[in-house]
């Protein structure tokens, strides 16, 4: 019995991790193929059209919302980017909430005379979500689009986002965030991970199971842009609530935004820890959404998000339980493989930290850093040290035109 329990625990944890990263994407692909085949069949027999209705002559009014703390390095290019978007000027406005900055961000904004930019000053730190919700109350626009100061939007991004709101069932639309490297950073592994995540979101969107969004390019019907409880990951919580209220949440990879990766390893890791704490906050405040009665959406929430967030615990339990089975030759090999993987990740991180290329070790490094950040975020959440107000991520100079 002393051997059976660790073995069951080990294989359960391994299966959970493998299912999350491999099994679930395969299931998504199969389900999406079947869904597409059904759509094609209904279209061919004329019972249901999959075609979108034509655009109306009048585009909806849109307000771009930005919460800015210390953004002096990027705020000028951000404003210029928003003012140059391909959308009728009389139907687009730009609202900026200054969240008690201590740098020259207010001065830079005051030097940019544009009647389409409205600025609100907050004398004490509010946090991104509080500022955005306050800004949403200051406009009568039909659609609000949240974005970040270090993000540049493609010229047709707003048009691409709002086209989905012709369908009254759509409550939120998230675009695609393309991340580029700041000078001195290695984006290879992170870019691979984001491409993988984008593929999952694409397949979930086909099944009407999109749950989260990108805070740098997220469009929401104004009357739905609200949150009854504080959240670190508002770009996940708001679309999640909207989806389980019965609205659709759409992911559109053609609505493109470009964001620069944090310029230092420490800043990247600190950001991951904060988001990890937000993930567990989102998990424990939304357990009701895991009810099987919620159907495929609950299944996707559990398979994609919950298992991913619990991944560090599964990995630790797998390693510890395998140590209890050390006398079995097969598990001696498994222990050696696990230790070799983690040691390789440590060596790759050492090379990365010293400005060297990690090569084949890039994926193990990114995988371990992501799970370590989630684990530290979990402890941060448990100890109550998480907050919706955080230290601003260091910015470099503008990364140029989209």
N, C-alpha and C positions, 0 to 999 in steps of 0.2 A: 504493500500500500504506500510506503514511503517513497518508492520509486515511481509508482503509477501517477500520483498527484503531480509531481514536478514535470513529468512527461506530458501529461494532459495540458498543464499550464503552458509549457513551452510551445507545443504545436498549436494551441489555441491562439497564442500571441502571434506566432509566425503567420498563421492563416489570416488573422485580422489584418496584418500589415500587407501581406501579398494581395489579399482581396481588395484592399483600399487602393493600392497603386496599380494593380494589374487586372484583377478580376472585375472590379466595378467598371473600369473603362471598356472592357470587352462586352459586358452586359449592356452598357449604354449604347455601344455601337450596334449591337444586335437589335435592341429595342428601337433605335432610331431608324434602322433599315426597314423594320416591320412597319413603323409608323409612316415612313415615306411611301412604302408600297401600298398601304391602305389609302393614303392621300391620292396617289396616282390612280388607283382603281376607282375611287369615288369620283375623281375628276373625269375619267374616261367614260363612265356610265352616266355622267351628267347629274349626279345627285348632290354633289357638293363642290363648289369652286374653291380652289386654293389660291386664286389670283387676288391680288390686293386691289381695292377700289382705287380709282384715279384720285390724284391729289385735288383738293378743292382749290379754288382760286385764292382764297384768303388763308394765309398761314397763321398759326396761333401766335399770340404774344408770348415772348420768352424773357425771363430775367435770369441772368448769370449771377450766381452768388459766390462770393469769395471771402473766406475768413483768413485774415493776414495778421501775423504777429511781427516777427523781425524778418522782413523779406526785401530788404533794400537791394540785394544783389539781382533780384529777378522781377521786381514789381513793375518796372517800366516796360519791359518787354512783354509781360503778361497783359498789361492794359492795352498796349498797342496791338497785340495779337487778337484780343477780344473785339477791339474796335474795327478790325479789318476782316472780320468774319463775313462770309457770303450769306447775309440774311438782311431782309429789309430793315433799315435803320429805325423806321418808325414803329417797328414791332419787336425791337430788341433793346434791352437796357442792361447795365452792368452795375451791380451793387457790391460794394466792398465794405466789410466790417473790420475795423482796425482793433485787434484784440490786445490793447494796452502795449503797443510796441515801444521798445527802448532804443531803436535805431532811427535812421533817417527815412523810413518808409512813409510817414505822413508828409514830410517835406517834399519827397519826390512826387507823391500824388497831387499835392497842391500846385505843383508846377506844370501839371498836365491839364490844360483848360479844355474840358470836353463836357458838354451838357448831358451826355449819355452815361456819364460815370457819377454815381452817387455814393458818398462816403459817410459811414457812421463811425463815431469814435466811442470806444469803451475804455473807461479809465481804469478798470480792474480786469484781470484775466477772467474770461468767461469759458474758454474752451471752444473748439471748432463747432461742435454741434449746437451749443447755445447761441453762438453768433449766427450760424446759418438759419436756425429757426426764427431768430429775431428778424433777420433780413427778409425771410419769406413773408413775414407779416407786413412788410413795408411796401409791398408791390401788389398790383392787381393782375399781374401776368397770369396767363392760363397755365404755363409750364415754367418750372424753375429748374435750372441746371447748376449743380454744385461742381466746383472745380478747385484745383490747387494752384498756388502761386507759381510753383516751378513747373507747371504743365502748360504746354502750348497745344492749342486745338487746331486740327486741320481746317482749312477754310470752309469746307462744306459740312463740318461736324454737326452743327445745330440743325441744319436741314435734314441730315441723315437721322438724327435722333427723333425729331418731332414727327417725321412721316408715319411713325408707328402709332401715334396718338389718334389717327383717324379711326382706329378701332376703340370704341368706348370701353372695352374690357381691359385695355392696357393701362396700367397704373404707373409703371416706371420702365425706363429704358437705359441700359448701361452700354457704354461704348468700350472700345478696346484701348488699353494702355500699353504703348510701346516704350520700353525702358532702354535708355542709352547710358553708356558708361561715362562717369566723370573721369577726368584725367587721373591716372594712377590706380584705377580700379579694374577688376577682372570680371566682365559681365557674362562670360561664357556659360557657366553652370546656371546662373540665375536666369539667363535668357532661355535656356533649355527648359527649365522648370516652368517659366511663364508660358512658353509655347504649349507645354503639356496641359497646364491649367486652362489655357484658351480653348484647346481641343475639347476638354471636358465641358466647359461652359457652352460651346457650340452644340454639342450633342444634347446636353440638358435643355437647351433652348428649343431644340426640335421636339422635345417631349413635353414642353410647357412646364418645365421643372426648374427654371432659373430662379435662384433664391437671393443671391447677393448682387453687388454691383461694384463698380470702380468709383471711388469718391472723387477722382479727378475728372470724371466725365459721366455724370449720372443725371438723367432728366426724370423729373417726377411731376405729376399733376399737383398743382399748388395746394389744393385742399387735402391732399394725402401726405404732404411733406410735414410730418409732425412725429414726435416721439414722446411717449408718456413716461419713459424712464431714461435715466442717463445711460450713455453707451460710448465706449471707446471706439468701436468699429461701427459708426453710424451708417457707413456705406453698405454694410451687411444688414444691420438691424432694420433700417427703414424699408428696403426692398422685401426683406423677410416678412415683416408685418403686412405689407401691401399684398404679397402673394397669398398669405393665409387669410386675408380678408376677402378673397375671391377674385382679385384682379390678376392680370398677367404681368409678369416681369420679363422683359425682352432683353436679350443680349445681341448687340449688333456690332460685329467686328469691323464694319466699314466706317463707323463713327470713331475716328482715330484721334488719340491724344498722345503726345510725346512727353515723357517725364525722365528727368535725369536721376540716376541712382545716386544715393548719398555718397559724398566724395571720400569718406574714410570708412575703414572696416568697423571701427568702434561705433560710428553713427549708424551704419547699416544694422549692426547687431542690436544696438539699443532700440532701434525702431522695431525690429523683429520681436524683441521681448515685450515691448508695449503692445504690439498687435496680438501677441500670444496671450497676454492677460485679457485683452478684449475678446479674444476667441472664447476663452473659458467663461467670461462674463456673459457672452451671447449664448453659450451652451446652457448654463445653469438658470438663466432667466427665460429660456424658451423650450423647456422640456415638454411643454404641452404640444408643441408642433411635431414631436416624435410619435404622436398617437397614430397607430396604423390606420385609423379611420380617415386620416388625411391623404391616404393613397400614395401615389408615386412620388409626390412632393416630399412626404415624410421619409420615404425610402431613400431618395436622393440626399436629403438633409443628413440622414444617418450615415449612409455609405460614403459620401464625399467629405462632409465637414466633420461630423462627430468622430469617425474613425481616424481621420487625419489629425485632429487635435489630440486624440488619445494615443497617437503613435509613439511618443516618447516613453510612455508607461509600458506599452507592449514590448518595446525594444529592451527596456531595462529588465522587465520580468522574464523575457526570453533568455537573456544572458544569465541572470541569477538562477533561474530554474535549471538551465543546462549545467551549471556548476554542481548542482546536487546529483547530476547523472554522470559525473566525471569518470566513474569506474567502467562505464560502457564505452568501448572503443569508438563506436559511431559518433557518440556525443563528444568525445575528445576531438574528433575532426571538426565538428560543428563549432566547438568552443574556439578552436584555433582559427577557423574562418571568421568568426565574429571579431576576435581580438585583432586579426590581421586587417579586417575592414576598418576598424576604429583607429588602429595605429597608422594605417595608410591615410586616413582622413586627417589625423594630427600632423603627419609629415607634410601633407599637401597644404594644410593651413599655414604651417611654418614657412613653406615656400611662398605662399600667397602673401603673407604678412611682410616678407622681405622683398616683395616686388618681383618675384619670379613666377613663371608660368606653371600652373599646376597640371596641365596636360590631362591624362586619363584620371587623375585624382580629383578633378574639378567636381564631378558629380558626387563622390563620397564626401567631399568637404562641404558642399552646399547642403546635402542631405543631413549630415550630422549637425551643422550649424542651425539649420531650420528646426530640427527636433530639439536641440539643446535650448534654443530660444523659446520654443513652446513650453519646455519643462520649467525654465526659469520664469516664464510668464505665468504658468500655473501656480508656482509658489508665490509670485507677486500678487496674484489674485487672491490666494488663500490668506495671505497676511494683510490684505486690505491696503496694499501700497500702490494700487492702480488708481489712476485719475483720468478724467476726461480733459484735463489741462496738462500739457506736457511741454518740455523744453523743445524749442524749434530745432529742426534738423538743419545742420549747416548747409548753406547753398554756395555753389560756385557761380561764376558769371554765366550769362545766358548761353544756352546751347544752340542758339541760332534759329533760323526760320524752319517751319515744319516742311 
